[in-house]
Amino acid sequence: MPHSYRRPEHRSTAVGSLLLVVVAALASALPAFAAPPASPSAPPSPASATTQGAFQVFAPMISRPRAPLGMIIQPAELLVTKAQYDQRVEPGRSAVKSLLNDAAEALAATPCAQATYATSTGYDCLNQASEYAYLLALAYRLTGDTAYSAKGAAFIRAWSATLSGITPGDDQAQLDWSRLVPAMIWGADLLDGTPSWSEADRQQLIAMLQNHALPQAKAAAQRANNWADAGNLLWLSIAVYAGMPSERAAAVANWKLKLDGVAQAGAAAASDACADTSWIYGMCSDGSLTEENRRGADGLGYNQGALSVKTVFAEIMRRQGDASLYTYKTPRGVGLKNGWDFLAPRVLDAFAGRCTWLYTPDHCVGATNRSGWELAYAHWHAPAYLPVVLEHRPYSWSNWADPGYSTVLFGSLNLGGS
């Protein structure tokens, strides 16, 4: 015969009473556990009537790792390219394969740095550190392998812990730092939140950038040609990474000035290579860049390089919530898209051996293809840009921060634009 179930109320009452006794005992003992033992050399002050019997509880605080700003790319955006790689779909497959091959070389390399930078002895080392920091940070975000993030951090740390100055009077250093160091900053941003890159590392890098790189950027930005474009990009990258809003605003103002050019009062500027000779430097009404048109047979390459850097600047600002530079128009009524529209057919002509360049006596120009085309196509999706992009995919490192490995970054994205 089955037995009926009865709750053991007498047991719960007894246990409850025992718990009350234990809790009361612990409460009276807690002050002794909470307070540290008095130091023999510094006896505790007598407790006041209002503090006697009180105790402090130190609760652990959970701090979240700093997330990347996404200055040039958000880690989540790379998942699209990674999925293409995993599924053997182009352009992601070739782009990631190329990047990981380069990353294997970077893992085997030894970080270097100079205490006093000079172009003649330091350029190769700075170029290596900037590429590898950026490359390895991308590799980490694509794979999750901490070997990449640890080595990438080591390349940055070597410079931020070693550099004490840049050789005075070495004007070329202005361009070196402006061309190369933005990629190092973007790599550092992608390393944020990883075990390999601490807040102390970040602050040490910011100190180096503010003390040494920022003056180089501002000096380069005073030029009228691609030096200024590179200087502006480094200037903006430092301002965004270090959280310097006034410097960011100044960099944007200078970006606009260099695209606008300067109108000449009265007589035309005899040195202006554009058809509209009442202006000096800036973007011509046909979309070409005055200062780069003077490069002769190298004019196509210099136009692409300078325009790429101008466009990367606009993309960083878009990622900070201001997309206006993509549609900004100069007093001559032109902007970034006019530049890419001008260059697209001329790149294809140069590769085909057709001489259609406007700014050389024989209309011939050297065939070149720069990294910024991936960003231009991802933003505008203009059909004329795609054949140019396909001439060179996948893009790898570029020492112009225009940016390198751009097929990995943008080849599978639709950034939208007008």
C-alpha positions as a LaTeX table, in Angstrom:
\begin{tabular}{lrrr}
\hline
Residue & $x$ (\AA) & $y$ (\AA) & $z$ (\AA) \\
\hline
Met1 & 0.00 & 0.00 & 0.00 \\
Pro2 & 1.53 & 3.32 & $-1.03$ \\
His3 & 2.45 & 5.84 & 1.68 \\
Ser4 & 1.19 & 9.42 & 1.55 \\
Tyr5 & 3.83 & 12.21 & 1.40 \\
Arg6 & 4.13 & 14.73 & 4.24 \\
Arg7 & 6.49 & 17.78 & 4.23 \\
Pro8 & 8.98 & 17.58 & 7.13 \\
Glu9 & 8.00 & 20.98 & 8.55 \\
His10 & 9.85 & 20.38 & 11.77 \\
Arg11 & 13.15 & 19.94 & 9.85 \\
Ser12 & 12.76 & 23.18 & 7.84 \\
Thr13 & 11.97 & 25.11 & 11.03 \\
Ala14 & 15.08 & 23.74 & 12.70 \\
Val15 & 17.30 & 24.48 & 9.72 \\
Gly16 & 15.89 & 28.01 & 9.45 \\
Ser17 & 16.68 & 28.68 & 13.09 \\
Leu18 & 20.21 & 27.39 & 12.64 \\
Leu19 & 20.73 & 29.64 & 9.57 \\
Leu20 & 19.60 & 32.68 & 11.52 \\
Val21 & 22.18 & 31.93 & 14.20 \\
Val22 & 24.97 & 31.50 & 11.58 \\
Val23 & 24.06 & 34.71 & 9.74 \\
Ala24 & 23.99 & 36.67 & 12.98 \\
Ala25 & 27.40 & 35.32 & 13.93 \\
Leu26 & 28.85 & 36.21 & 10.55 \\
Ala27 & 27.43 & 39.72 & 10.69 \\
Ser28 & 29.14 & 40.37 & 14.02 \\
Ala29 & 32.42 & 38.95 & 12.71 \\
Leu30 & 32.46 & 40.76 & 9.33 \\
Pro31 & 34.21 & 43.94 & 10.51 \\
Ala32 & 37.22 & 41.91 & 11.53 \\
Phe33 & 37.41 & 40.28 & 8.09 \\
Ala34 & 36.77 & 43.49 & 6.15 \\
Ala35 & 39.39 & 45.72 & 7.78 \\
Pro36 & 43.09 & 45.12 & 6.99 \\
Pro37 & 45.39 & 44.56 & 9.95 \\
Ala38 & 46.79 & 47.76 & 11.40 \\
Ser39 & 50.34 & 48.67 & 10.41 \\
Pro40 & 52.73 & 48.92 & 13.39 \\
Ser41 & 53.98 & 52.28 & 12.10 \\
Ala42 & 50.53 & 53.68 & 11.39 \\
Pro43 & 47.97 & 52.69 & 14.03 \\
Pro44 & 44.35 & 53.15 & 13.05 \\
Ser45 & 42.50 & 56.24 & 14.20 \\
Pro46 & 39.85 & 55.70 & 16.88 \\
Ala47 & 36.50 & 55.02 & 15.30 \\
Ser48 & 33.81 & 57.63 & 15.76 \\
Ala49 & 30.38 & 56.84 & 17.07 \\
Thr50 & 28.97 & 57.02 & 13.56 \\
Thr51 & 31.48 & 54.56 & 12.05 \\
Gln52 & 31.79 & 51.98 & 14.79 \\
Gly53 & 30.60 & 48.60 & 13.59 \\
Ala54 & 30.51 & 49.69 & 9.91 \\
Phe55 & 32.44 & 47.82 & 7.25 \\
Gln56 & 33.22 & 48.22 & 3.51 \\
Val57 & 32.57 & 45.61 & 0.87 \\
Phe58 & 34.83 & 45.76 & $-2.19$ \\
Ala59 & 32.86 & 44.40 & $-5.15$ \\
Pro60 & 34.87 & 43.45 & $-8.26$ \\
Met61 & 34.14 & 45.72 & $-11.23$ \\
Ile62 & 33.87 & 44.16 & $-14.68$ \\
Ser63 & 35.46 & 46.36 & $-17.36$ \\
Arg64 & 34.81 & 45.60 & $-20.99$ \\
Pro65 & 37.76 & 45.55 & $-23.40$ \\
Arg66 & 38.02 & 48.61 & $-25.61$ \\
Ala67 & 36.36 & 47.86 & $-28.94$ \\
Pro68 & 37.93 & 48.98 & $-32.22$ \\
Leu69 & 36.69 & 52.31 & $-33.55$ \\
Gly70 & 36.56 & 50.80 & $-37.02$ \\
Met71 & 38.64 & 53.63 & $-38.46$ \\
Ile72 & 39.20 & 51.90 & $-41.78$ \\
Ile73 & 37.12 & 48.71 & $-41.30$ \\
Gln74 & 35.00 & 47.11 & $-38.60$ \\
Pro75 & 36.00 & 43.53 & $-37.70$ \\
Ala76 & 32.46 & 42.34 & $-38.41$ \\
Glu77 & 32.70 & 43.61 & $-41.99$ \\
Leu78 & 35.60 & 41.25 & $-42.63$ \\
Leu79 & 33.30 & 38.27 & $-42.05$ \\
Val80 & 31.88 & 38.72 & $-45.55$ \\
Thr81 & 35.32 & 38.36 & $-47.11$ \\
Lys82 & 36.21 & 35.49 & $-44.78$ \\
Ala83 & 33.04 & 33.64 & $-45.81$ \\
Gln84 & 34.02 & 34.04 & $-49.46$ \\
Tyr85 & 37.47 & 32.65 & $-48.66$ \\
Asp86 & 36.00 & 29.65 & $-46.85$ \\
Gln87 & 33.60 & 28.98 & $-49.74$ \\
Arg88 & 36.30 & 29.56 & $-52.39$ \\
Val89 & 34.42 & 32.52 & $-53.87$ \\
Glu90 & 36.15 & 35.49 & $-55.49$ \\
Pro91 & 37.34 & 38.10 & $-54.80$ \\
Gly92 & 37.57 & 37.03 & $-51.15$ \\
Arg93 & 39.33 & 33.75 & $-51.82$ \\
Ser94 & 42.34 & 35.22 & $-53.60$ \\
Ala95 & 42.47 & 38.32 & $-51.42$ \\
Val96 & 42.56 & 36.46 & $-48.10$ \\
Lys97 & 44.94 & 33.82 & $-49.45$ \\
Ser98 & 47.37 & 36.54 & $-50.50$ \\
Leu99 & 47.03 & 38.32 & $-47.16$ \\
Leu100 & 47.65 & 35.16 & $-45.14$ \\
Asn101 & 50.73 & 34.34 & $-47.23$ \\
Asp102 & 52.12 & 37.78 & $-46.44$ \\
Ala103 & 51.13 & 37.39 & $-42.78$ \\
Ala104 & 53.21 & 34.19 & $-42.57$ \\
Glu105 & 56.27 & 36.21 & $-43.64$ \\
Ala106 & 55.40 & 38.88 & $-41.09$ \\
Leu107 & 55.27 & 36.31 & $-38.30$ \\
Ala108 & 58.83 & 35.29 & $-39.14$ \\
Ala109 & 60.16 & 38.86 & $-39.21$ \\
Thr110 & 61.91 & 40.65 & $-36.35$ \\
Pro111 & 60.54 & 44.03 & $-35.23$ \\
Cys112 & 62.95 & 46.95 & $-35.56$ \\
Ala113 & 62.88 & 50.64 & $-34.64$ \\
Gln114 & 65.09 & 53.73 & $-34.45$ \\
Ala115 & 65.59 & 56.07 & $-31.52$ \\
Thr116 & 66.13 & 58.99 & $-33.91$ \\
Tyr117 & 64.40 & 58.55 & $-37.24$ \\
Ala118 & 66.19 & 59.43 & $-40.46$ \\
Thr119 & 64.89 & 58.62 & $-43.92$ \\
Ser120 & 68.21 & 57.24 & $-45.09$ \\
Thr121 & 68.39 & 54.62 & $-42.36$ \\
Gly122 & 64.86 & 54.25 & $-41.03$ \\
Tyr123 & 62.48 & 54.15 & $-43.98$ \\
Asp124 & 62.58 & 50.39 & $-44.56$ \\
Cys125 & 62.07 & 49.66 & $-40.89$ \\
Leu126 & 59.12 & 52.06 & $-40.58$ \\
Asn127 & 57.59 & 50.69 & $-43.77$ \\
Gln128 & 57.90 & 47.14 & $-42.42$ \\
Ala129 & 56.42 & 48.01 & $-39.04$ \\
Ser130 & 53.46 & 49.84 & $-40.56$ \\
Glu131 & 52.66 & 47.12 & $-43.05$ \\
Tyr132 & 53.08 & 44.25 & $-40.63$ \\
Ala133 & 51.13 & 45.86 & $-37.79$ \\
Tyr134 & 48.22 & 46.49 & $-40.13$ \\
Leu135 & 48.53 & 43.18 & $-41.99$ \\
Leu136 & 48.75 & 41.07 & $-38.84$ \\
Ala137 & 45.84 & 42.88 & $-37.22$ \\
Leu138 & 43.73 & 42.07 & $-40.28$ \\
Ala139 & 44.92 & 38.46 & $-40.18$ \\
Tyr140 & 43.92 & 38.21 & $-36.53$ \\
Arg141 & 40.44 & 39.60 & $-37.23$ \\
Leu142 & 40.01 & 37.13 & $-40.09$ \\
Thr143 & 41.21 & 34.04 & $-38.19$ \\
Gly144 & 41.12 & 34.72 & $-34.44$ \\
Asp145 & 44.69 & 33.40 & $-34.15$ \\
Thr146 & 46.38 & 35.34 & $-31.34$ \\
Ala147 & 49.83 & 34.69 & $-32.83$ \\
Tyr148 & 48.94 & 37.37 & $-35.37$ \\
Ser149 & 47.75 & 39.92 & $-32.83$ \\
Ala150 & 50.74 & 39.37 & $-30.56$ \\
Lys151 & 53.25 & 39.89 & $-33.37$ \\
Gly152 & 51.35 & 42.84 & $-34.79$ \\
Ala153 & 51.43 & 44.53 & $-31.40$ \\
Ala154 & 55.17 & 43.87 & $-31.14$ \\
Phe155 & 55.83 & 45.79 & $-34.37$ \\
Ile156 & 53.97 & 48.84 & $-33.05$ \\
Arg157 & 55.42 & 48.60 & $-29.57$ \\
Ala158 & 58.96 & 48.55 & $-30.95$ \\
Trp159 & 58.49 & 52.06 & $-32.33$ \\
Ser160 & 56.41 & 53.59 & $-29.55$ \\
Ala161 & 58.90 & 52.33 & $-26.93$ \\
Thr162 & 62.03 & 53.34 & $-28.85$ \\
Leu163 & 61.49 & 56.55 & $-30.82$ \\
Ser164 & 62.78 & 59.70 & $-29.14$ \\
Gly165 & 62.92 & 62.05 & $-32.13$ \\
Ile166 & 62.99 & 62.63 & $-35.88$ \\
Thr167 & 66.05 & 64.15 & $-37.47$ \\
Pro168 & 65.56 & 67.94 & $-37.75$ \\
Gly169 & 65.68 & 69.23 & $-41.31$ \\
Asp170 & 64.89 & 65.83 & $-42.84$ \\
Asp171 & 61.95 & 67.03 & $-44.94$ \\
Gln172 & 61.53 & 63.63 & $-46.57$ \\
Ala173 & 60.60 & 62.26 & $-43.15$ \\
Gln174 & 57.40 & 64.30 & $-43.37$ \\
Leu175 & 56.31 & 62.27 & $-46.37$ \\
Asp176 & 57.62 & 58.96 & $-44.97$ \\
Trp177 & 55.55 & 59.25 & $-41.81$ \\
Ser178 & 52.51 & 60.60 & $-43.61$ \\
Arg179 & 52.53 & 57.80 & $-46.19$ \\
Leu180 & 53.24 & 54.90 & $-43.83$ \\
Val181 & 52.06 & 55.54 & $-40.29$ \\
Pro182 & 48.29 & 55.78 & $-40.92$ \\
Ala183 & 48.34 & 52.01 & $-41.56$ \\
Met184 & 50.11 & 51.46 & $-38.24$ \\
Ile185 & 47.33 & 53.41 & $-36.51$ \\
Trp186 & 44.61 & 51.44 & $-38.28$ \\
Gly187 & 46.36 & 48.24 & $-37.20$ \\
Ala188 & 46.45 & 49.43 & $-33.60$ \\
Asp189 & 42.74 & 50.19 & $-33.77$ \\
Leu190 & 42.02 & 46.65 & $-34.97$ \\
Leu191 & 44.10 & 45.29 & $-32.08$ \\
Asp192 & 42.02 & 47.08 & $-29.46$ \\
Gly193 & 40.18 & 44.57 & $-27.29$ \\
Thr194 & 42.73 & 41.80 & $-27.83$ \\
Pro195 & 44.90 & 40.36 & $-25.04$ \\
Ser196 & 47.96 & 41.47 & $-27.03$ \\
Trp197 & 47.22 & 45.21 & $-26.89$ \\
Ser198 & 46.73 & 46.87 & $-23.52$ \\
Glu199 & 45.54 & 50.34 & $-22.59$ \\
Ala200 & 49.13 & 51.13 & $-21.61$ \\
Asp201 & 50.23 & 50.13 & $-25.12$ \\
Arg202 & 47.56 & 52.36 & $-26.60$ \\
Gln203 & 48.57 & 55.36 & $-24.50$ \\
Gln204 & 52.24 & 54.86 & $-25.33$ \\
Leu205 & 51.40 & 54.87 & $-29.05$ \\
Ile206 & 49.25 & 57.99 & $-28.66$ \\
Ala207 & 52.15 & 59.76 & $-26.95$ \\
Met208 & 54.46 & 58.90 & $-29.85$ \\
Leu209 & 51.89 & 60.06 & $-32.38$ \\
Gln210 & 51.20 & 63.34 & $-30.63$ \\
Asn211 & 54.84 & 64.16 & $-29.88$ \\
His212 & 56.49 & 63.03 & $-33.11$ \\
Ala213 & 54.09 & 62.02 & $-35.88$ \\
Leu214 & 51.62 & 64.90 & $-35.64$ \\
Pro215 & 54.23 & 67.62 & $-36.34$ \\
Gln216 & 55.36 & 65.65 & $-39.41$ \\
Ala217 & 51.75 & 65.37 & $-40.62$ \\
Lys218 & 51.09 & 69.08 & $-40.21$ \\
Ala219 & 54.32 & 70.03 & $-41.97$ \\
Ala220 & 53.53 & 67.76 & $-44.94$ \\
Ala221 & 49.97 & 69.12 & $-45.05$ \\
Gln222 & 51.27 & 72.58 & $-45.90$ \\
Arg223 & 52.39 & 71.39 & $-49.33$ \\
Ala224 & 50.15 & 71.74 & $-52.37$ \\
Asn225 & 50.54 & 68.23 & $-53.81$ \\
Asn226 & 50.29 & 64.60 & $-52.70$ \\
Trp227 & 52.47 & 65.39 & $-49.68$ \\
Ala228 & 49.56 & 67.40 & $-48.33$ \\
Asp229 & 47.11 & 64.58 & $-49.02$ \\
Ala230 & 49.29 & 62.13 & $-47.10$ \\
Gly231 & 49.85 & 64.65 & $-44.30$ \\
Asn232 & 46.12 & 65.26 & $-43.98$ \\
Leu233 & 45.42 & 61.52 & $-43.75$ \\
Leu234 & 47.98 & 61.03 & $-40.98$ \\
Trp235 & 46.67 & 64.14 & $-39.23$ \\
Leu236 & 43.10 & 62.81 & $-39.31$ \\
Ser237 & 44.11 & 59.29 & $-38.29$ \\
Ile238 & 45.93 & 60.60 & $-35.22$ \\
Ala239 & 43.05 & 62.92 & $-34.33$ \\
Val240 & 40.46 & 60.14 & $-34.50$ \\
Tyr241 & 42.54 & 57.50 & $-32.72$ \\
Ala242 & 43.69 & 59.85 & $-29.95$ \\
Gly243 & 40.32 & 61.61 & $-29.58$ \\
Met244 & 41.37 & 65.14 & $-30.60$ \\
Pro245 & 38.28 & 66.86 & $-32.08$ \\
Ser246 & 39.94 & 70.23 & $-32.77$ \\
Glu247 & 42.74 & 68.53 & $-34.72$ \\
Arg248 & 40.17 & 66.52 & $-36.64$ \\
Ala249 & 38.34 & 69.71 & $-37.63$ \\
Ala250 & 41.59 & 71.33 & $-38.72$ \\
Ala251 & 42.50 & 68.33 & $-40.86$ \\
Val252 & 39.09 & 68.41 & $-42.56$ \\
Ala253 & 39.46 & 72.12 & $-43.31$ \\
Asn254 & 42.86 & 71.50 & $-44.87$ \\
Trp255 & 41.50 & 68.56 & $-46.91$ \\
Lys256 & 38.91 & 70.89 & $-48.44$ \\
Leu257 & 41.49 & 73.57 & $-49.14$ \\
Lys258 & 43.76 & 71.15 & $-50.99$ \\
Leu259 & 40.87 & 69.91 & $-53.12$ \\
Asp260 & 39.60 & 73.44 & $-53.79$ \\
Gly261 & 42.89 & 75.01 & $-54.80$ \\
Val262 & 43.42 & 78.75 & $-54.63$ \\
Ala263 & 41.87 & 81.20 & $-57.04$ \\
Gln264 & 44.25 & 83.76 & $-58.51$ \\
Ala265 & 43.26 & 87.41 & $-58.52$ \\
Gly266 & 43.91 & 89.17 & $-61.81$ \\
Ala267 & 46.32 & 87.37 & $-64.13$ \\
Ala268 & 46.15 & 83.62 & $-64.60$ \\
Ala269 & 48.66 & 81.39 & $-62.85$ \\
Ala270 & 51.24 & 80.61 & $-65.52$ \\
Ser271 & 52.37 & 77.46 & $-63.73$ \\
Asp272 & 48.90 & 75.90 & $-63.63$ \\
Ala273 & 48.76 & 72.83 & $-65.88$ \\
Cys274 & 44.96 & 72.76 & $-65.98$ \\
Ala275 & 42.94 & 74.34 & $-68.75$ \\
Asp276 & 41.32 & 76.67 & $-66.21$ \\
Thr277 & 44.48 & 78.64 & $-65.44$ \\
Ser278 & 42.90 & 81.08 & $-62.98$ \\
Trp279 & 43.53 & 78.56 & $-60.20$ \\
Ile280 & 46.60 & 76.99 & $-58.67$ \\
Tyr281 & 46.63 & 73.43 & $-57.37$ \\
Gly282 & 43.48 & 71.61 & $-56.27$ \\
Met283 & 41.23 & 69.62 & $-58.61$ \\
Cys284 & 40.85 & 70.87 & $-62.18$ \\
Ser285 & 37.40 & 71.15 & $-63.70$ \\
Asp286 & 38.06 & 67.89 & $-65.61$ \\
Gly287 & 38.69 & 65.96 & $-62.37$ \\
Ser288 & 42.48 & 65.73 & $-62.61$ \\
Leu289 & 44.81 & 67.14 & $-59.95$ \\
Thr290 & 46.88 & 70.14 & $-60.98$ \\
Glu291 & 50.04 & 69.36 & $-59.06$ \\
Glu292 & 50.08 & 65.71 & $-60.15$ \\
Asn293 & 49.55 & 66.58 & $-63.83$ \\
Arg294 & 53.06 & 68.08 & $-63.79$ \\
Arg295 & 54.57 & 64.62 & $-63.22$ \\
Gly296 & 54.84 & 63.99 & $-66.93$ \\
Ala297 & 54.75 & 60.29 & $-67.79$ \\
Asp298 & 54.09 & 59.49 & $-64.11$ \\
Gly299 & 51.04 & 61.76 & $-63.96$ \\
Leu300 & 48.50 & 58.94 & $-64.05$ \\
Gly301 & 50.06 & 57.13 & $-61.10$ \\
Tyr302 & 50.40 & 60.28 & $-59.02$ \\
Asn303 & 46.81 & 61.31 & $-59.75$ \\
Gln304 & 45.56 & 57.90 & $-58.61$ \\
Gly305 & 47.72 & 57.90 & $-55.50$ \\
Ala306 & 46.72 & 61.38 & $-54.38$ \\
Leu307 & 43.03 & 60.80 & $-55.14$ \\
Ser308 & 43.11 & 57.48 & $-53.29$ \\
Val309 & 44.41 & 59.14 & $-50.14$ \\
Lys310 & 41.79 & 61.91 & $-50.42$ \\
Thr311 & 39.09 & 59.24 & $-50.70$ \\
Val312 & 40.37 & 57.22 & $-47.73$ \\
Phe313 & 40.20 & 60.45 & $-45.72$ \\
Ala314 & 36.52 & 60.80 & $-46.72$ \\
Glu315 & 35.85 & 57.17 & $-45.76$ \\
Ile316 & 37.35 & 57.58 & $-42.30$ \\
Met317 & 35.13 & 60.62 & $-41.79$ \\
Arg318 & 32.10 & 58.66 & $-43.02$ \\
Arg319 & 32.85 & 56.03 & $-40.41$ \\
Gln320 & 32.90 & 58.80 & $-37.82$ \\
Gly321 & 29.38 & 59.81 & $-38.84$ \\
Asp322 & 30.12 & 62.48 & $-41.46$ \\
Ala323 & 29.74 & 61.31 & $-45.08$ \\
Ser324 & 29.70 & 64.83 & $-46.51$ \\
Leu325 & 33.21 & 64.73 & $-47.98$ \\
Tyr326 & 32.10 & 62.12 & $-50.52$ \\
Thr327 & 29.70 & 64.67 & $-52.04$ \\
Tyr328 & 31.71 & 67.82 & $-51.32$ \\
Lys329 & 32.07 & 70.11 & $-54.35$ \\
Thr330 & 34.85 & 72.62 & $-54.89$ \\
Pro331 & 34.28 & 76.15 & $-56.23$ \\
Arg332 & 34.97 & 74.62 & $-59.68$ \\
Gly333 & 32.02 & 72.26 & $-59.14$ \\
Val334 & 33.98 & 69.02 & $-58.87$ \\
Gly335 & 34.61 & 66.44 & $-56.15$ \\
Leu336 & 35.98 & 62.97 & $-55.53$ \\
Lys337 & 33.76 & 61.11 & $-57.97$ \\
Asn338 & 34.74 & 63.48 & $-60.77$ \\
Gly339 & 38.34 & 62.48 & $-60.16$ \\
Trp340 & 37.63 & 58.75 & $-60.42$ \\
Asp341 & 35.40 & 59.29 & $-63.48$ \\
Phe342 & 38.25 & 61.16 & $-65.18$ \\
Leu343 & 40.84 & 58.50 & $-64.39$ \\
Ala344 & 38.92 & 55.29 & $-65.15$ \\
Pro345 & 39.11 & 55.34 & $-68.98$ \\
Arg346 & 42.68 & 56.63 & $-68.91$ \\
Val347 & 43.89 & 53.77 & $-66.77$ \\
Leu348 & 42.45 & 51.29 & $-69.28$ \\
Asp349 & 43.90 & 53.30 & $-72.18$ \\
Ala350 & 47.34 & 53.27 & $-70.59$ \\
Phe351 & 47.24 & 49.50 & $-70.12$ \\
Ala352 & 46.17 & 49.12 & $-73.74$ \\
Gly353 & 48.94 & 51.40 & $-74.97$ \\
Arg354 & 46.57 & 54.13 & $-76.14$ \\
Cys355 & 47.89 & 57.68 & $-75.63$ \\
Thr356 & 44.96 & 59.75 & $-74.36$ \\
Trp357 & 46.54 & 61.57 & $-71.40$ \\
Leu358 & 45.97 & 65.32 & $-71.64$ \\
Tyr359 & 49.02 & 66.54 & $-69.78$ \\
Thr360 & 52.02 & 65.21 & $-71.70$ \\
Pro361 & 53.16 & 66.45 & $-75.13$ \\
Asp362 & 52.65 & 63.05 & $-76.78$ \\
His363 & 49.57 & 62.23 & $-74.63$ \\
Cys364 & 51.28 & 59.04 & $-73.44$ \\
Val365 & 51.54 & 58.06 & $-69.78$ \\
Gly366 & 52.84 & 55.11 & $-67.79$ \\
Ala367 & 50.37 & 52.32 & $-66.95$ \\
Thr368 & 49.66 & 52.12 & $-63.21$ \\
Asn369 & 46.83 & 50.88 & $-61.02$ \\
Arg370 & 46.50 & 52.05 & $-57.42$ \\
Ser371 & 44.74 & 50.55 & $-54.43$ \\
Gly372 & 42.07 & 53.22 & $-54.01$ \\
Trp373 & 39.97 & 51.78 & $-56.83$ \\
Glu374 & 38.51 & 49.14 & $-54.51$ \\
Leu375 & 37.19 & 51.82 & $-52.17$ \\
Ala376 & 35.88 & 53.94 & $-55.05$ \\
Tyr377 & 34.03 & 50.97 & $-56.53$ \\
Ala378 & 32.67 & 49.81 & $-53.16$ \\
His379 & 31.27 & 53.28 & $-52.55$ \\
Trp380 & 29.87 & 54.28 & $-55.96$ \\
His381 & 29.64 & 50.97 & $-57.86$ \\
Ala382 & 30.20 & 52.86 & $-61.10$ \\
Pro383 & 30.38 & 50.32 & $-63.95$ \\
Ala384 & 33.39 & 52.13 & $-65.45$ \\
Tyr385 & 35.46 & 51.41 & $-62.34$ \\
Leu386 & 35.08 & 47.63 & $-62.32$ \\
Pro387 & 37.33 & 46.87 & $-65.34$ \\
Val388 & 40.05 & 48.95 & $-63.68$ \\
Val389 & 39.68 & 47.04 & $-60.40$ \\
Leu390 & 39.80 & 43.70 & $-62.22$ \\
Glu391 & 43.13 & 44.67 & $-63.80$ \\
His392 & 44.86 & 44.30 & $-60.45$ \\
Arg393 & 42.90 & 42.22 & $-57.93$ \\
Pro394 & 43.82 & 41.29 & $-55.29$ \\
Tyr395 & 45.54 & 44.44 & $-54.08$ \\
Ser396 & 48.19 & 43.89 & $-51.42$ \\
Trp397 & 50.42 & 46.31 & $-49.53$ \\
Ser398 & 50.75 & 49.87 & $-50.77$ \\
Asn399 & 53.18 & 52.27 & $-49.14$ \\
Trp400 & 50.77 & 55.15 & $-49.67$ \\
Ala401 & 48.11 & 54.19 & $-47.09$ \\
Asp402 & 45.62 & 54.29 & $-49.95$ \\
Pro403 & 44.92 & 51.66 & $-48.39$ \\
Gly404 & 46.85 & 48.42 & $-48.62$ \\
Tyr405 & 45.04 & 45.08 & $-48.84$ \\
Ser406 & 42.02 & 46.99 & $-50.10$ \\
Thr407 & 40.45 & 43.94 & $-51.78$ \\
Val408 & 40.22 & 42.26 & $-48.37$ \\
Leu409 & 38.74 & 45.43 & $-46.91$ \\
Phe410 & 36.29 & 46.52 & $-49.56$ \\
Gly411 & 36.16 & 44.00 & $-52.42$ \\
Ser412 & 33.04 & 42.30 & $-51.04$ \\
Leu413 & 31.29 & 45.34 & $-49.54$ \\
Asn414 & 28.63 & 47.71 & $-50.81$ \\
Leu415 & 29.37 & 50.90 & $-48.90$ \\
Gly416 & 26.67 & 52.87 & $-50.69$ \\
Gly417 & 27.08 & 56.29 & $-52.17$ \\
Ser418 & 25.77 & 58.95 & $-54.45$ \\
\hline
\end{tabular}
